[in-house]
Amino acid sequence: MEVKPKILVEEMEFEPLKEDWCDYKLEDGTIVKIKLIATDFRKLLNEVDELGRQRYQFSFQTVNRIVYPKPKRPGEELVS
C-alpha cells in the first residue's frame, strides 16, 4: 500500500480587494443577497499543478440577506 506524503501548508495573510453581493429578485418581489467571504488561505508547499504552478486551499463562509417586499395595502399593487 502506497503512503502519500504529508501535505505541507503555510497560512497566508490576505487583504480583501472586493467582496460584492450577488442579488436575486424572486417572483414574489423578495430580494435575496448572497456574499462569499474568504476566511483563510493556505499555500500547499509541496504541491503544484500540471503546469508547475503553486496550489492553494481556502475556506469561506456564505452570508445571506433577505429583503422582503413592502406589504401590500388593500387595492395597491405589490411594491418591491
Secondary structure per residue as TSV (DSSP state, phi and psi in degrees):
chain	resnum	aa	ss	phi	psi
A	1	M	-	360.0	127.4
A	2	E	-	-80.7	132.3
A	3	V	-	-98.8	124.5
A	4	K	-	-77.5	142.2
A	5	P	-	-66.7	149.6
A	6	K	-	-65.8	136.9
A	7	I	-	-81.7	125.0
A	8	L	-	-92.8	132.8
A	9	V	E	-126.5	152.8
A	10	E	E	-126.4	123.2
A	11	E	E	-65.6	136.8
A	12	M	E	-112.8	130.4
A	13	E	-	-71.2	149.3
A	14	F	-	-150.7	160.9
A	15	E	-	-129.2	122.7
A	16	P	-	-64.3	131.0
A	17	L	S	-93.4	-32.8
A	18	K	-	-162.5	134.0
A	19	E	-	-136.0	88.4
A	20	D	-	-90.3	154.9
A	21	W	-	-86.3	145.6
A	22	C	E	-102.6	123.0
A	23	D	E	-108.7	136.5
A	24	Y	E	-131.3	130.8
A	25	K	E	-102.7	121.9
A	26	L	-	-84.3	162.9
A	27	E	T	-63.3	-20.4
A	28	D	T	-90.1	5.8
A	29	G	S	94.3	-8.9
A	30	T	-	-68.6	139.9
A	31	I	E	-110.7	127.1
A	32	V	E	-108.2	127.3
A	33	K	E	-114.3	133.7
A	34	I	E	-132.0	137.2
A	35	K	E	-138.3	135.8
A	36	L	E	-96.8	130.6
A	37	I	E	-122.1	120.6
A	38	A	E	-68.9	137.4
A	39	T	E	-110.0	-27.7
A	40	D	E	-164.8	156.0
A	41	F	E	-129.8	141.6
A	42	R	E	-132.6	132.5
A	43	K	E	-88.9	129.8
A	44	L	E	-86.4	103.2
A	45	L	E	-68.0	-29.8
A	46	N	E	-113.4	29.4
A	47	E	E	-135.6	135.1
A	48	V	E	-134.2	159.8
A	49	D	-	-82.0	-176.2
A	50	E	T	-63.9	-17.0
A	51	L	T	-99.7	5.8
A	52	G	S	84.1	11.7
A	53	R	-	-86.1	147.0
A	54	Q	E	-58.3	142.9
A	55	R	E	-105.4	150.8
A	56	Y	E	-133.8	155.8
A	57	Q	E	-118.4	152.2
A	58	F	E	-149.3	158.6
A	59	S	E	-125.2	152.8
A	60	F	E	-150.0	164.8
A	61	Q	E	-126.3	153.7
A	62	T	E	-101.8	131.5
A	63	V	E	-113.3	131.7
A	64	N	E	-121.3	148.1
A	65	R	E	-141.9	137.8
A	66	I	E	-118.5	128.7
A	67	V	E	-111.7	111.9
A	68	Y	-	-83.3	147.0
A	69	P	-	-66.2	154.5
A	70	K	B	-62.6	143.0
A	71	P	-	-61.4	143.9
A	72	K	-	-85.7	128.7
A	73	R	-	-87.5	154.5
A	74	P	T	-53.9	129.8
A	75	G	T	86.7	-3.3
A	76	E	-	-102.7	153.8
A	77	E	-	-80.3	155.9
A	78	L	-	-66.6	131.2
A	79	V	B	-114.3	131.3
A	80	S	-	-117.5	360.0
